[in-house]
Amino acid sequence: MTAKIIDGKVIAAELRARVADEVARVKREHNLVPGLAVVLVGSDPASEVYVRSKHTQTQAAGMASFEHKLPADVSQADLLALVAKLNRDPAVHGILVQLPLPKGLNTEAVINAIDPAKDVDGLHPNNAGRLAGGFEALSPCTPLGCIILTKSVHASLEGMNAIVIGRSNLVGRPLVQLLLNQNATVTIAHSRSRDLPGLVKRADLVYAAVGKPEMVRGDWLKQGATVIDVGINRIPKEDGKTRLVGDVAYQEALAVAGAITPVPGGVGQMTVACLLVNTLRAACAIAGLPKPAV
C-alpha cells in the first residue's frame, strides 16, 4: 500500500477560487476591495520569487496589491515609517513584511510596529497571544495551510495524536495552538527531544518543520499516519544543480504513511492561498462586516 498524495496545488487552487468569490461578493455588496501591502527589503532571490507569486495571486483574486521594495541598507527608522504609513492607509487591510530581514534591522521591532488588525502574517504578540488563549486571531499562513491540508484527509482531528517537530514562531508554535483548537492531543518536539523516533511512532498526525533535509525516516512513522512536510531544503545533485526535498524521507514514508504532502507541491502552495484568506478576513473585520465564508 502506498500513501495517498495530498495535492497542495489542487487544494490551494480551490481555496483561491473560494476567496475570489468572496472578494467579488464584498465588492458588490459593500464596495470594499481588500488590499494587501507586501514590503520586501533587499534582494534575496527566494524572497523575490515569493513576493512575485503573492502579487500575481492577490490580483488574480480581485484584491488590490501594493508592493514596496526597499534597499538592503534601508534604516530601521525608514522601514518603521513605511509600516506606520501602511497602518494609516485605508486601502491597505493586510501588511506583510517579508522575512528574513537583512542584518542590522530589528525584526521584532518591525513586527511589533504592524497594526495587529492588519497583521496577516499572524506574528504580532497580540495575535500570537490571542491564538495561544484560544481566541479569534489572525494566524500565521503556513500553519493554517497545514490544518486545511490535514482536514482534506480527516474531517475531524478531535482526539488524534499529533506531533509537531520544530518550535519556530512562524510554524511550530502557532501550529500547536491551531491543533489544540481542533481538539487534537499535541506533542511538540525539537532538536533537544529525547527518542524522537519513538515520539513520532505514536503520532497519527506528523508535522515536520525543522529545516533538516529528510530527517524524519520512514521507519519512524506509525502505519497509516498522515504526514505534513513543511520543510523546503535545496540539496546539490551530481550535475551541479539542486533539488528540493522536505524534512521527511519521502520515498521511505510513502510505503508507511496513509497520506503525505509532497515537496514541492504541498504546504508551500497553501501558504500564499492562506495569506489571501487572512487579507480577506482582515478587510471584513476592519470594515465591521461578518466573517467571510472561507
C-alpha positions in Angstrom: 0.0 0.0 0.0 1.3 3.4 -0.8 0.2 6.7 0.8 -2.4 9.0 -0.7 -0.6 12.1 -2.0 -2.2 15.2 -0.6 -2.2 17.6 -3.6 -1.5 21.1 -2.3 -1.8 22.6 -5.8 -5.4 21.4 -6.2 -6.5 22.3 -2.6 -4.8 25.7 -2.8 -6.5 26.4 -6.2 -9.9 25.5 -4.7 -9.2 27.8 -1.8 -8.1 30.7 -4.0 -11.3 30.3 -6.1 -13.4 30.5 -2.9 -11.5 33.6 -1.8 -12.1 35.2 -5.2 -15.8 34.5 -5.0 -16.0 36.2 -1.5 -13.9 39.2 -2.7 -16.3 39.7 -5.6 -19.2 39.5 -3.1 -17.9 42.1 -0.6 -17.0 44.4 -3.6 -20.6 44.0 -4.9 -22.4 44.3 -1.6 -20.2 46.6 0.4 -18.0 48.4 -2.2 -15.0 47.0 -0.3 -11.8 46.0 -2.1 -9.4 44.1 0.2 -5.8 45.4 -0.2 -2.5 43.6 0.7 0.8 45.5 1.0 4.0 43.5 0.8 7.3 45.0 1.9 10.5 43.5 0.6 13.8 44.7 2.0 16.9 43.8 -0.1 17.1 41.3 -2.9 17.0 37.8 -1.5 16.2 35.7 -4.6 13.9 33.2 -2.8 12.0 36.1 -1.2 11.7 37.9 -4.6 10.1 34.8 -6.2 7.7 34.5 -3.3 6.8 38.2 -3.4 6.1 38.0 -7.2 3.9 35.0 -6.6 1.9 36.8 -3.8 1.5 39.8 -6.1 0.1 37.7 -9.0 -2.2 35.7 -6.8 -3.5 38.7 -4.9 -4.5 40.4 -8.2 -6.0 37.2 -9.6 -8.3 37.0 -6.5 -9.6 40.5 -7.3 -7.7 42.2 -4.5 -5.5 45.3 -4.6 -1.8 44.6 -4.4 0.7 47.1 -3.1 4.4 46.3 -3.4 7.1 48.2 -1.6 10.8 47.3 -2.4 13.4 48.9 -0.1 17.2 48.6 -0.4 19.0 46.2 1.9 20.7 49.2 3.6 17.5 51.0 4.5 17.5 52.4 8.0 15.3 51.0 10.8 13.6 54.4 11.1 12.7 54.5 7.4 11.3 50.9 7.5 9.2 51.8 10.6 8.0 55.0 8.9 6.7 52.9 5.9 4.9 50.5 8.3 3.3 53.4 10.1 2.1 54.9 6.7 0.6 51.5 5.7 -1.1 51.2 9.1 -2.8 54.5 8.4 -3.7 53.8 4.8 -7.4 52.8 4.5 -6.9 51.0 1.2 -4.5 48.5 3.0 -6.1 45.8 5.1 -3.1 43.4 5.2 0.6 44.2 5.8 3.3 41.6 5.3 7.0 42.4 5.8 8.9 39.6 4.0 11.3 37.8 6.4 14.1 37.3 7.0 15.2 41.0 7.1 18.8 41.9 6.2 21.3 42.0 9.1 21.2 45.2 11.2 17.4 45.5 11.2 15.4 44.6 14.3 12.8 42.1 13.2 10.9 42.2 16.5 10.6 46.0 16.4 9.2 45.8 12.8 6.7 43.1 13.7 5.6 45.0 16.8 5.0 48.1 14.7 2.4 46.5 12.4 -1.2 47.2 13.3 -2.4 43.8 14.8 -5.7 44.2 12.8 -3.6 44.2 9.5 -1.0 41.6 10.6 -1.8 39.0 8.0 1.4 37.0 9.0 -0.1 36.5 12.4 3.2 37.3 14.1 2.3 40.4 16.2 2.3 39.5 20.0 -1.4 40.5 20.2 -2.3 37.9 17.6 0.1 35.2 19.0 -1.3 35.8 22.5 -4.9 35.6 21.3 -4.2 32.4 19.4 -2.5 30.9 22.5 -5.5 31.9 24.6 -7.9 30.2 22.1 -9.4 33.4 20.9 -10.2 34.6 17.4 -6.9 35.8 15.8 -5.1 36.2 12.5 -3.0 33.0 12.4 0.3 32.5 10.5 -0.4 31.3 7.0 1.8 28.2 6.8 0.2 26.5 10.0 -3.2 27.5 8.7 -2.4 25.7 5.4 -1.2 22.7 7.3 -4.6 22.4 9.1 -6.5 22.7 5.9 -4.4 20.0 4.2 -4.9 17.7 7.2 -8.6 18.2 7.1 -8.7 17.2 3.4 -7.9 13.7 4.8 -9.6 13.8 8.2 -12.9 15.7 8.6 -12.2 15.9 12.4 -8.9 16.0 14.2 -10.5 15.5 17.6 -8.7 13.1 19.9 -6.0 12.4 17.3 -2.3 12.2 18.5 -0.3 14.9 16.7 3.4 15.7 16.8 4.9 19.0 15.7 8.7 18.7 15.1 10.0 22.3 15.2 9.2 25.2 17.5 9.6 28.3 15.4 7.3 31.3 15.9 6.4 31.1 12.2 5.3 27.5 12.1 5.8 25.2 15.1 4.4 27.2 18.0 1.3 28.5 16.2 0.6 25.1 14.6 0.4 23.6 18.1 -2.2 26.2 19.1 -4.3 25.6 16.0 -4.2 21.8 16.6 -5.3 22.3 20.2 -8.2 24.4 18.9 -9.1 21.3 16.8 -9.1 19.2 20.0 -6.1 17.1 18.9 -3.6 15.8 21.6 -0.3 17.5 20.7 3.3 16.8 21.4 5.8 19.5 20.4 9.3 18.1 19.6 12.6 19.7 18.6 16.3 19.2 18.3 16.7 18.5 22.1 13.9 16.0 22.3 14.9 12.5 23.5 14.0 9.5 21.4 12.4 11.5 18.6 11.7 8.3 16.5 9.8 6.9 19.5 7.7 10.1 19.9 6.9 10.1 16.1 5.9 6.4 16.2 2.9 7.2 18.5 1.5 10.0 16.3 -1.5 9.8 13.9 -0.5 13.2 12.5 3.1 14.2 11.9 4.1 17.8 11.1 7.8 18.1 10.1 9.1 21.7 10.3 12.7 21.6 11.3 14.6 22.6 8.2 16.7 19.5 8.1 16.6 17.5 4.8 14.9 14.1 5.0 15.4 14.0 8.8 12.2 12.1 9.5 12.7 8.5 8.3 10.0 6.1 7.0 10.6 3.6 9.9 9.8 6.4 12.4 6.2 6.6 11.3 3.2 4.8 12.6 1.5 2.7 9.9 -1.2 4.8 8.2 -0.1 8.2 9.8 -0.9 11.4 7.9 2.4 13.3 7.2 2.5 17.1 6.5 6.0 18.1 5.4 6.7 21.8 5.9 10.4 21.6 5.0 11.9 23.1 1.8 15.6 22.2 1.5 17.8 22.6 -1.5 20.3 19.8 -1.8 23.0 19.5 -4.5 22.7 17.0 -7.3 25.6 15.3 -9.1 25.1 17.6 -12.2 25.8 20.7 -10.0 22.1 21.7 -9.9 20.0 21.4 -6.8 16.8 19.5 -6.0 14.1 20.3 -3.5 13.4 17.9 -0.6 11.4 18.2 2.5 12.1 17.3 6.1 10.7 13.8 5.6 12.4 11.0 3.6 9.6 11.0 1.1 10.1 7.6 -0.7 10.5 5.8 2.6 7.4 7.5 4.1 5.3 6.6 1.0 5.4 2.9 2.0 4.2 3.5 5.6 2.1 6.7 5.7 -1.7 6.8 5.0 -1.4 10.2 3.4 1.5 12.6 2.8 2.3 16.0 1.2 4.9 16.2 -1.5 7.7 18.7 -1.7 7.3 20.8 -3.8 3.5 20.8 -4.4 2.3 20.5 -0.8 2.4 23.0 2.0 4.2 25.8 0.0 1.2 26.1 -2.3 -1.1 26.7 0.7 0.9 29.5 2.3 0.0 32.2 -0.3 -3.6 31.0 -0.5 -3.9 31.3 3.3 -2.4 34.8 3.0 -5.3 35.8 0.8 -7.7 34.3 3.3 -6.2 36.3 6.1 -6.3 39.5 4.0 -10.0 39.0 3.2 -10.8 38.2 6.9 -8.8 41.3 8.0 -10.6 43.6 5.5 -14.0 42.3 6.6 -13.1 42.7 10.3 -11.7 46.2 9.8 -14.9 47.2 7.9 -17.1 45.7 10.7 -18.5 43.1 8.3 -19.4 39.5 9.2 -16.5 36.9 8.8 -16.3 35.8 5.1 -17.2 32.2 4.2 -13.6 30.9 3.7 
